[in-house]
Amino acid sequence: MEELPEDTRKELIKMSSERIRLRLVQAGYNEEQLFTLSRDDLLEALALHILYPPAETKEVLKGAEGGMERTEELSKAEERELRMMELREMELRDREEERQIRREQLQLERQRKEREKLKEERELVKEERLAKELERQMKKNEEDRAQKESVPGQLRYFGKMLDPLLPKLGEDPTEYPAYFESVEDKFRTIQVPKNIQAKLILPKLNDRSRSLLTKMPKEHLDDYNQMKSYLLRKFKLTAEQYRDSFWSATKRPEETLVIWCSRQNSVPILLK
């Protein structure tokens, strides 16, 4: 570019990139390759074209001059042009390879950053999930504790444990003392609060017992001991009834001897 006359340089600088590209295509340059060049590279290529015209132009000049000296000069110029074009093409290839390497490096860098970002996001999501799970578990524990401490919660909790352990109250009044003693033993074993003992035993009573409790003062219905004493008084079990029950007692099929003896020992025997 510096070898051109100043006027020619100014003229080239004023030309648009599209026009420069068109001139080079007309001169035989590859159009697709030209689109990969910057404006500075296009100007440089056109300058070389002007400084070293193609072979057809040289032939015209040679005919016009008509001499061996001009022919030799054109031959030398052609050689120079070929060398310059080869060097220029090599330079262009090198630049394109550098650009390609740079693009690949940038692509690899973007991929690395994306992987790091994705990893950070996953870690963040994992931490948030763990925090939410911990918060949910703490909330559930708090709700379970509050529910267990409330009367409805206690009834559900202890009722679920006692339901398979407590049989229903039978119809033989002489067995009531042993039944209540068995119930109280289970209350002590699983530490049932006193304020819910009466409510837990109520579903296990027979129809006759529940009917009697409708006549019991309401303020005593929540007291297990008073409920038990009230039922035993209402059934009016006498010493003769206990004695007859003892002498007529038989072992049930599902009872072991130890359980049968324990049941008999729990029945008070009053002999005169």
C-alpha angles and dihedrals in degrees: 000000000000091000092064122093114266093247091052091049092052090048092052093048090054091055119098120243090246092055093047089050091050092052090051093048089052088051090057103264119145108262096210091051091049091059089061092058126092121234091261091053091049091052091049092050092049091048090054089049091053094045093047109031120204123266096265092058091048091054091054091048090048091053092047095050092039102199142112093236092059090047091054091048091051090049091052091045090051091052090049091049092050091049092047091048091050091048090046092050091049090050091049091049091049091050091048091050090050090050091049092049090048092049091050091048091050090048091051090048091051091049091049092050091047091052091049091047091049090049091050091048091050091049090049092049090048092051092047091049091050091047092050091047091050091047091048092049092048090049091049091049090050091049091047091050093048091045092048091050093050119085095244090047092049092048091053093044099047094032090059091053096043099043096082092039101052120068121204118271110264128226097250108095092200089068094054097091091053091046093052091046089054090049092050091049090056091046089056094045096056094029099239112193113248094232092067102035094094092049091050095051095044096080089052095057121100123247094261093054093048090049090055091049091061086072094050117103108267094230089063098048093089093053112088096197093051091046091052094046091047093053094047091050093048092052089051098211109196130202090253090056092051091048093049090048091052095051093045096043117126131186114258119231093245094048128094120217091254092054092044092051090047091053092050092048090055092060111088111232115204114190125177 
